[in-house]
Amino acid sequence: MEVDPVDDLIAMTPCDGLLPVTIGDVTLTEDLPVAMTSIAPYAGQDEALNAALKDAHGLDFPAINRSTVKADARAIWFGQGIALLQGPAAAIELAKFAALTDQSDGWAVVRLEGKGAADVLARLAPVDLRRQNFKQGHTVRTELAHMMASITRIGPDALQIMVFRSMARTLVHDLKTAMAGVAARG
């Protein structure tokens, strides 16, 4: 009997078997958006894209270092002239105004939550992520330890962190080490 190698494949999330973990007052869990799509407006199509994004998903195209949220959809500023739509698959109508690229399998997405979350990230990222400076809806592309990351404040004490999927194990290791350091400080 011949075995189809595809039958042996098992879908795994980027942080499969690594999370959740709680150390001290901080919890690290994996976020699993249904879809993630980069949206890069064509030249001169910014306004038309914003209107189409609002019609299709109820979101504005995010300003620099900001994100917009509506129900189960989030648009995150992702670099010069690019946003990342998390949640539903991007409406096909957006393709008239922007290049759409499926990023769903390319990123590890985690949520760091608890009153010491910003203290944990202070050990790893060279940006001030304290609540008074990095408010809900703010986002930044920055270095996290030795990885490039996207960090978005999604709640008063909750931050979403994204790194390339290939760095998931390293991300969890570095965050757990920082969480233990903050908890030991006590």
VEXKE-701532 format. One line per field, with one value per residue (C-alpha): residue number from 1; x, y, z. Coordinates in pm, whole numbers, plus 32768, in hexadecimal, padded with zeros to 4 digits. Example, Ala and Ser with C-alpha at 12.3 -4.5 7.8 and 13.67 -1.06 7.14 Angstrom:
pos c(1, 2)
c1 c(84CE, 8557)
c2 c(7E3E, 7F96)
c3 c(830C, 82CA)
This chain:
pos c(1, 2, 3, 4, 5, 6, 7, 8, 9, 10, 11, 12, 13, 14, 15, 16, 17, 18, 19, 20, 21, 22, 23, 24, 25, 26, 27, 28, 29, 30, 31, 32, 33, 34, 35, 36, 37, 38, 39, 40, 41, 42, 43, 44, 45, 46, 47, 48, 49, 50, 51, 52, 53, 54, 55, 56, 57, 58, 59, 60, 61, 62, 63, 64, 65, 66, 67, 68, 69, 70, 71, 72, 73, 74, 75, 76, 77, 78, 79, 80, 81, 82, 83, 84, 85, 86, 87, 88, 89, 90, 91, 92, 93, 94, 95, 96, 97, 98, 99, 100, 101, 102, 103, 104, 105, 106, 107, 108, 109, 110, 111, 112, 113, 114, 115, 116, 117, 118, 119, 120, 121, 122, 123, 124, 125, 126, 127, 128, 129, 130, 131, 132, 133, 134, 135, 136, 137, 138, 139, 140, 141, 142, 143, 144, 145, 146, 147, 148, 149, 150, 151, 152, 153, 154, 155, 156, 157, 158, 159, 160, 161, 162, 163, 164, 165, 166, 167, 168, 169, 170, 171, 172, 173, 174, 175, 176, 177, 178, 179, 180, 181, 182, 183, 184, 185, 186)
c1 c(8000, 8087, 8080, 8043, 8145, 8044, 7F6D, 8084, 8097, 800F, 7FC6, 8077, 8066, 81B0, 81B4, 811F, 817E, 822E, 810D, 8055, 813A, 810D, 8230, 81E6, 80D5, 8110, 8076, 80EF, 7FF8, 7FEA, 7EFD, 7E77, 7DDE, 7D02, 7DC4, 7ED6, 7EF6, 7FEC, 7F4C, 802A, 7F6B, 7FB4, 8039, 7F28, 7E2B, 7E45, 7CF2, 7C3C, 7CDE, 7C7C, 7B10, 7B11, 7BB1, 7AAB, 798F, 7A12, 7A99, 7A2C, 7B97, 7C63, 7DBC, 7E9A, 7F74, 80E8, 8124, 7FAE, 7EAF, 7D38, 7C41, 7ADB, 7A3F, 7B21, 7BF6, 7D32, 7E02, 7F65, 805F, 816F, 826D, 8283, 813C, 80DA, 7FD2, 7F8F, 7E24, 7DEC, 7CA9, 7BD3, 7C64, 7C8D, 7B62, 7BB4, 7B39, 7C71, 7D48, 7CD3, 7D8C, 7EA8, 7F8D, 7F0C, 7FF8, 7F8F, 8076, 7FAC, 80B6, 81E1, 81C2, 81C1, 80C6, 80C5, 8015, 80D5, 7FE2, 7FF2, 8059, 81CB, 81B4, 825E, 8371, 83B0, 83D4, 84B2, 85BB, 85AA, 853C, 85E4, 8499, 83C8, 8291, 820A, 8094, 80B5, 818E, 8117, 7F9D, 7E9A, 7E9D, 800B, 80F4, 8265, 8355, 848D, 859C, 8537, 8671, 8717, 85D8, 8510, 83B0, 8266, 81DC, 807A, 7FCA, 7E7A, 7E08, 7E6F, 7F5D, 7F62, 8056, 8051, 81A8, 81F2, 8336, 8383, 82FA, 8457, 84AD, 8386, 8451, 8558, 8449, 83A5, 84F7, 8560, 840D, 8408, 8567, 8501, 83BC, 8483, 856C, 844C, 839E, 84E0, 84FE, 83B1)
c2 c(8000, 814F, 8269, 83CD, 84A9, 85C2, 84E6, 84ED, 8668, 870F, 8883, 892D, 8A91, 8B50, 8B2D, 89CF, 892B, 8A62, 8B2F, 8B98, 8BF2, 8CD1, 8D51, 8E44, 8F35, 8F0A, 8E0D, 8DB8, 8D17, 8CD9, 8DAB, 8CFE, 8DF9, 8D53, 8E07, 8F0A, 8FD3, 90E8, 920D, 92F4, 940D, 944D, 95A7, 96AD, 95B5, 9604, 96AE, 95AD, 9492, 9530, 954B, 93E2, 9364, 941F, 9391, 922D, 920E, 9346, 93B3, 94E2, 94AB, 94E1, 9613, 95E7, 9529, 94EE, 93DA, 93E0, 92E0, 9280, 9145, 9023, 90E8, 91B1, 927E, 92B5, 93AD, 92C5, 93AD, 94C2, 94B6, 9359, 92DA, 917A, 910E, 900B, 8F4C, 8F12, 8ECF, 9015, 906A, 9031, 9192, 921D, 918C, 92A7, 93A0, 92DE, 91B3, 90A5, 8F97, 8E79, 8E74, 8D7C, 8C6D, 8D54, 8DE1, 8D6D, 8E42, 8E46, 8F0E, 8F82, 8FE7, 9059, 9185, 913E, 9108, 9252, 9208, 90BA, 9160, 9272, 9163, 9108, 9233, 9389, 944A, 94D4, 93F8, 947A, 94BD, 9638, 964D, 9523, 9533, 9439, 9431, 9499, 93B5, 93AC, 92E4, 92B1, 91C3, 90CC, 902B, 8FD9, 8FAF, 90AE, 90C4, 9179, 91D9, 9261, 92C5, 9216, 9258, 9317, 9200, 9132, 913D, 9076, 9013, 8F8E, 8EFB, 8E21, 8CC4, 8C30, 8CF5, 8C79, 8B97, 8CA7, 8DAA, 8CCF, 8C7E, 8DED, 8E5E, 8D4A, 8DAB, 8F19, 8EBA, 8DF3, 8F1A, 900B, 8F12, 8EDF, 9057, 903A)
c3 c(8000, 7F97, 8098, 8028, 80E0, 80F1, 81D1, 82D4, 82E9, 8422, 8427, 8548, 85C3, 85E0, 875D, 876C, 88B6, 8937, 89C0, 8A91, 8BB0, 8CE1, 8DAF, 8EC8, 8E5C, 8CE6, 8BF8, 8A9B, 89AA, 8836, 8762, 862D, 853C, 8436, 8325, 8301, 81C0, 816F, 80BB, 7FEE, 7F3D, 7DCF, 7D7E, 7DA2, 7E2E, 7FA3, 7FC2, 7EEB, 7FB0, 80FB, 8086, 800A, 814C, 8216, 813F, 8146, 82A8, 8367, 8391, 8331, 829E, 83D0, 83FE, 843E, 8586, 85BA, 8592, 855B, 85E2, 8591, 8626, 85C1, 84CA, 850A, 8414, 848E, 83FE, 8382, 82E3, 81E3, 8120, 8197, 8287, 8302, 8317, 8429, 8455, 8323, 81CD, 810F, 8036, 7EC7, 7E74, 7F1D, 7E03, 7D1F, 7DFA, 7E9C, 7E81, 7F6C, 7FEB, 80CD, 81FC, 82CC, 82E9, 82FC, 845B, 85C3, 8684, 8801, 890F, 8A42, 8B51, 8CB9, 8D85, 8D48, 8BCE, 8B75, 8C75, 8BCB, 8A77, 8B0A, 8B32, 89C0, 88ED, 88CA, 88D3, 89F0, 89FE, 8B49, 8B3E, 8B64, 8A29, 895E, 8970, 88FC, 877F, 8767, 86A6, 8655, 857D, 864C, 86B5, 87C2, 884F, 86FF, 8631, 856D, 85FC, 85EE, 8744, 876C, 88AD, 88A0, 8A06, 8B3E, 8BA5, 8A64, 8942, 8801, 8780, 8624, 85A0, 8474, 84AA, 849C, 85D9, 86AC, 8792, 87C8, 880E, 8917, 89B6, 89C7, 8A4F, 8B57, 8BC9, 8BE4, 8C96, 8D97, 8DCC, 8E08, 8EF1, 8FBA, 8FE8, 908A)
